[in-house]
Structures are given as C-alpha cells and as structure tokens.
Amino acid sequence: MSSEHSNAAEVAHNLATTLSDKARITTDASSAEFKELLRRWSDLNIQVPSAIIEPNCEEDIVQIVKHAAKHNIPFVAKGGGHSTWSTIGSGGWIIDLSLLRYISINTSEQTATIQAGVLTKPINEAVTNAGFMIHTANAANVGHIGFLLGGGSSVLLGLHGLAIDALISARVVTANGRIVIASAIENVDLFWALKGAGQYFGIVSEVSVKIFPKTTEIISWACIYGPHQIKEASKAFKEVIDAGDQKSFGAAMITLPPTFPGSTMPVIVVSVTQFRSEAEAEKVMKPLLDVNPVAQMKRPIDFSNLTDSADKIDKKGGLKSNVSCGLKTFKPEYLENALGAWIRLVDEHPDAASTFFMFIWASKEAMNTFGDQSSAYTHRDIGSWSFLWPSATTEDAFQAAVQSSEDFVASIQSGQEESEKAIFPNHSRVKSVEQRYRGEETRRKLGEVKRIWDPECRFTSQFL
Ligand SMILES: Cc1cc2nc3c(=O)[nH]c(=O)nc-3n(C[C@H](O)[C@H](O)[C@H](O)COP(=O)(O)OP(=O)(O)OC[C@H]3O[C@@H](n4cnc5c(N)ncnc54)[C@H](O)[C@@H]3O)c2cc1C
C-alpha cells in the first residue's frame, strides 16, 4: 500500500467527525461494500480510490470538498456511474452522491427539485404520478444531474428542447467549498457554463427544473428489418427524419435480434416514440411500414416505464464505451455503412456482438426555440446523431469494436466541414474539445468561467 494511499484513506477517516450521522466512508478495498460501491456502467479504465465517501446532505459535500482541498487530495464526483470518467486511483477519493435521493414536485409551479444522487427511473415515476413528464435519459440508472450537465438529450427533445433548456437553477458546491446558486439572475456565468459543460466547475448538489403536463398518449412503435432490407429501410428512415415531426423521437439501431440467442446476424431496429394517438402515429410510421418490416411492435407506454426497453444496455460492468458524431444532415448510406461495419466487426470478433451502432433524431425546432438559448451547449444545429456503443466480452474484441466505431465516425466526418464536426458532450471527455464545444468564443468563455470558479483545476483542467 503506497503512503499516498494510506494518507488519503486516513484523511478520509478523520473527516468522519465533521460529517452528518448517515454519511459513509469506505476505505477497505477488499470489502464487499467497497466493491459494490465501485461498480459502474463500464469497467473500462476503472481504478481503485483510497476512499469512497458518501455525503448524506449538501453540508457533507462542503466538508468533503474543503478537506480534500486542505490536504490536496484529488477527487471525482459520481452520480449514476454511467460515464467512464467518474473513477480515480489510489491517493484519490470518489465522492459518491447516491445517498442524496430527494425529489420534490411542485405541480402548481410545474417544477421539480432533484438532488444529486437521483437516477432516471425514480424521477420518471415521481413526475408520472403527479401527471407530468420531464427530460430524463433513456436508461433507468443514469444519474439525472450527470445527464443534465452535458446537455441532456431525451425523448422530449422535439417537444421541449434539451434538458438544460428546462434548468431553472442549480445549487453548486464550489471548488473552495462554498455553496452558490446559479440561475438566470445569480452567478449567470456559472449558470451558462453548467448548461452543457457542467461537470467541470463544482459539485451540483441540487437542481430545480421545469416539468411538463402529460396531455397525450405516448406510443412506442418499433419496426424490425433484416439486412436484406437495409436500402429501403434507410431511405424510409431518412424520409421520417426529414419530415421534422416535433412530436416524435426516433432511433435506428444495428444490433443483434432480441430473441435469437447465439445468432450473429444483425437486424435493423427503427423505433419511434410519439406523443399522440395510435391513429395519428401511424401516419408518421407510414414510410417505415411501407418497407414491410419483418416484425413490428407497437404499444402505448406510461412515462414511468419509458426506460424499460433500454434495461439491457443499462447493466453495470463489462467493457463498454460511447463514440459519437453529429449529423447536420442524415444520409441513407450512413445506416447502410453502419450495417457493413457491424457485420465486418462481428465476423472477425464474435465477442463484440453486443456492440450496437445507433442513429437518433428529433426535430431541431424546439431545441432552437425553447428556453434560454444561451448556454455552453454548441450543437443546436444538429438534429441527428450517430451514437456507437462498442461493447465486448474480451479485451481484443473490445479494442476492435472501438476502432470500428472510430473508423465509422472518421468516414462520416471526412465528408463534413471542419466547423460541422461535433461530439456529444455527454459521451466523451477525452476527445477533441473543439468538437465537444464548437466555436472559439464558447471555449474562450468556458476558460474564463473556469478561471473564476475552479482555478486550481479540482474538477479537471478542461478549458484551461
Ligand atoms: C445506458 C446509458 C444511457 C444514456 N442515455 C442518455 C440519454 O438518453 N441522453 C443523454 O444525454 N445522455 C445519455 N447517456 C450519457 C449520460 O448522460 C452521461 O454519461 C452522464 O455523464 C452520466 O451521468 P452519471 O451521473 O450516471 O455518471 P457518472 O459517471 O457518475 O458522472 C458523469 C460525470 O458527471 C460528473 N457528475 C456526476 N454528478 C455530478 C454532480 N452532481 N455535479 C457535478 N458533476 C457531476 C461526474 O464527476 C462525471 O464526470 C447515457 C449513458 C448510458 C451509459
């Protein structure tokens, strides 16, 4: 055990007297409790910290951040653990926010107050019970604030814009352990930066966001096509995207069929979630139905169960990551090329068959009209995205899946203007800052805000 490690563990234990009764400090890496706390969505680059500290209130976060600063101990905040970067090695602390699970709904104001440890599913349940909808991630266990701080793309994108567009205010524990409120009238520079680049300036202990009355039925309609139908399905998908319907959110995926275990023959699944009646939804689906899918599934869904279909990709553990690429214009050959790339990958590396290549889209209109447009999120001109999820059971196959995903993105970007190249901020931290935060002025301003709020780079050295 290094002296750095034992020092950070000892400082963590000394912290105990300053924390509230229910806060927890775990330092024994061999204990079942520590191992459980360490689990994340992906095992990629996972490290073992000297301590995992679980604050039970905002004041606990303040004490932890102050102690870390005093003893020069690096730390990282963890919400839902669904990124590959909420990890830190020996000598550092994970501040695990899971105990902060408070949600409160104000139906007359149409707002929700949500603490830092709240995950997608509990919020969806709480707002649904109150008769509302909210911007949340498409998977049950994603940390809500982690999702929100990177922009937050949800099924409500076409109707109500990005999750950050619904952000009213945030309570932030800053690098020097102060609690500040960031909103359109308080600490406006920080508020601007939190909306799209919010993981780099402090720990957001709580947010207040707008919620939306649930006024219509929600229909989920998925068409499944065989590889032989790729050309027609791609054209139909393009037609649906170009219609720019604000009441739907769609995804096309190259993946293994859900029902044939052991098969390595992919299918193309085009799934559209619509906020309208089934009869109206059918009109939007027409181009896709005209291709005669080999199977289709259509069902009304309750907002609280929205994430159920993503449960398979939501599990903790294994080698997984995200690669992304913005598409100002979707071209049918993207889907065709994605199918070719997936087949070549899995032919050579069957252990990478859990990889899936996906395209998502929603009408850009709401994103460009709803809420306060001023934010650090710079991709409002992009309506569809290619999201690639490399995943494998062996290291070799995983590396091949990552390479295949990156080659695919490179092939798309080779046809794009430099200013058009975009990476979704919620899916990468290490890739080109120019593509995550487009435009020199945005990056200059982010640097300026960083120098004010986190000059010593406690929350990474991004933008400096
Ligand atoms: C299965 C799956 C589904 C997803 N679906 C969507 C989706 O539909 N839409 C979308 O936009 N994104 C989606 N994402 C991406 C996801 O939103 C980001 O990876 C997000 O950062 C995850 O947040 P987390 O708290 O779960 O992860 P963590 O790994 O715990 O945290 C992610 C980052 O945020 C920081 N952080 C977490 N909480 C706080 C806080 N309270 N204050 C300050 N910093 C904090 C952490 O330090 C870390 O840097 C998905 C990811 C996965 C794996």
The ligand as an SDF file (V2000), in Angstrom:
LIG
                    3D

 53 58  0  0  0  0  0  0  0  0999 V2000
  -27.0130    3.3850  -20.7430 C   0  0  0  0  0  0  0  0  0  0  0  0
  -26.8080    4.8580  -20.9400 C   0  0  0  0  0  0  0  0  0  0  0  0
  -27.8520    5.6400  -21.4080 C   0  0  0  0  0  0  0  0  0  0  0  0
  -27.6550    7.0170  -21.6140 C   0  0  0  0  0  0  0  0  0  0  0  0
  -28.6870    7.7590  -22.0990 N   0  0  0  0  0  0  0  0  0  0  0  0
  -28.5080    9.0840  -22.3290 C   0  0  0  0  0  0  0  0  0  0  0  0
  -29.5600    9.8700  -22.8550 C   0  0  0  0  0  0  0  0  0  0  0  0
  -30.6580    9.3750  -23.1310 O   0  0  0  0  0  0  0  0  0  0  0  0
  -29.3250   11.1910  -23.0640 N   0  0  0  0  0  0  0  0  0  0  0  0
  -28.1210   11.7770  -22.7580 C   0  0  0  0  0  0  0  0  0  0  0  0
  -27.9830   12.9940  -22.9490 O   0  0  0  0  0  0  0  0  0  0  0  0
  -27.0990   11.0520  -22.2600 N   0  0  0  0  0  0  0  0  0  0  0  0
  -27.2650    9.7320  -22.0440 C   0  0  0  0  0  0  0  0  0  0  0  0
  -26.2440    8.9790  -21.5510 N   0  0  0  0  0  0  0  0  0  0  0  0
  -24.9690    9.6400  -21.2190 C   0  0  0  0  0  0  0  0  0  0  0  0
  -25.0160   10.1150  -19.7600 C   0  0  0  0  0  0  0  0  0  0  0  0
  -25.9520   11.1530  -19.6160 O   0  0  0  0  0  0  0  0  0  0  0  0
  -23.6450   10.6440  -19.3150 C   0  0  0  0  0  0  0  0  0  0  0  0
  -22.7000    9.6170  -19.3910 O   0  0  0  0  0  0  0  0  0  0  0  0
  -23.7010   11.2060  -17.9010 C   0  0  0  0  0  0  0  0  0  0  0  0
  -22.4870   11.8670  -17.6310 O   0  0  0  0  0  0  0  0  0  0  0  0
  -23.9160   10.1100  -16.8750 C   0  0  0  0  0  0  0  0  0  0  0  0
  -24.1030   10.6580  -15.6110 O   0  0  0  0  0  0  0  0  0  0  0  0
  -23.9310    9.7090  -14.3280 P   0  0  0  0  0  0  0  0  0  0  0  0
  -24.1150   10.5550  -13.1270 O   0  0  0  0  0  0  0  0  0  0  0  0
  -24.7390    8.4910  -14.4870 O   0  0  0  0  0  0  0  0  0  0  0  0
  -22.4290    9.2480  -14.4930 O   0  0  0  0  0  0  0  0  0  0  0  0
  -21.1530    9.4890  -13.5580 P   0  0  0  0  0  0  0  0  0  0  0  0
  -20.1070    8.6630  -14.2010 O   0  0  0  0  0  0  0  0  0  0  0  0
  -21.4520    9.2510  -12.1310 O   0  0  0  0  0  0  0  0  0  0  0  0
  -20.8740   11.0160  -13.7670 O   0  0  0  0  0  0  0  0  0  0  0  0
  -20.5840   11.5320  -15.0370 C   0  0  0  0  0  0  0  0  0  0  0  0
  -19.7550   12.8000  -14.9070 C   0  0  0  0  0  0  0  0  0  0  0  0
  -20.5390   13.7980  -14.2980 O   0  0  0  0  0  0  0  0  0  0  0  0
  -19.9560   14.2180  -13.0950 C   0  0  0  0  0  0  0  0  0  0  0  0
  -21.0450   14.4000  -12.1550 N   0  0  0  0  0  0  0  0  0  0  0  0
  -21.9900   13.4980  -11.8090 C   0  0  0  0  0  0  0  0  0  0  0  0
  -22.8430   14.0550  -10.9350 N   0  0  0  0  0  0  0  0  0  0  0  0
  -22.4250   15.3260  -10.7480 C   0  0  0  0  0  0  0  0  0  0  0  0
  -22.8820   16.4110   -9.9680 C   0  0  0  0  0  0  0  0  0  0  0  0
  -23.9520   16.2760   -9.1970 N   0  0  0  0  0  0  0  0  0  0  0  0
  -22.2050   17.5880  -10.0210 N   0  0  0  0  0  0  0  0  0  0  0  0
  -21.1170   17.7280  -10.8050 C   0  0  0  0  0  0  0  0  0  0  0  0
  -20.6360   16.7370  -11.5600 N   0  0  0  0  0  0  0  0  0  0  0  0
  -21.2820   15.5480  -11.5350 C   0  0  0  0  0  0  0  0  0  0  0  0
  -19.0010   13.1160  -12.6860 C   0  0  0  0  0  0  0  0  0  0  0  0
  -17.9120   13.6050  -11.9190 O   0  0  0  0  0  0  0  0  0  0  0  0
  -18.5280   12.6320  -14.0350 C   0  0  0  0  0  0  0  0  0  0  0  0
  -17.5310   13.4610  -14.5340 O   0  0  0  0  0  0  0  0  0  0  0  0
  -26.3930    7.6100  -21.3350 C   0  0  0  0  0  0  0  0  0  0  0  0
  -25.3410    6.8180  -20.8830 C   0  0  0  0  0  0  0  0  0  0  0  0
  -25.5430    5.4560  -20.6870 C   0  0  0  0  0  0  0  0  0  0  0  0
  -24.3860    4.6260  -20.2380 C   0  0  0  0  0  0  0  0  0  0  0  0
  1  2  1  0
  2  3  1  0
  2 52  2  0
  3  4  2  0
  4  5  1  0
  4 50  1  0
  5  6  2  0
  6  7  1  0
  6 13  1  0
  7  8  2  0
  7  9  1  0
  9 10  1  0
 10 11  2  0
 10 12  1  0
 12 13  2  0
 13 14  1  0
 14 15  1  0
 14 50  1  0
 15 16  1  0
 16 17  1  0
 16 18  1  0
 18 19  1  0
 18 20  1  0
 20 21  1  0
 20 22  1  0
 22 23  1  0
 23 24  1  0
 24 25  2  0
 24 26  1  0
 24 27  1  0
 27 28  1  0
 28 29  2  0
 28 30  1  0
 28 31  1  0
 31 32  1  0
 32 33  1  0
 33 34  1  0
 33 48  1  0
 34 35  1  0
 35 36  1  0
 35 46  1  0
 36 37  1  0
 36 45  1  0
 37 38  2  0
 38 39  1  0
 39 40  1  0
 39 45  2  0
 40 41  1  0
 40 42  2  0
 42 43  1  0
 43 44  2  0
 44 45  1  0
 46 47  1  0
 46 48  1  0
 48 49  1  0
 50 51  2  0
 51 52  1  0
 52 53  1  0
M  END
$$$$
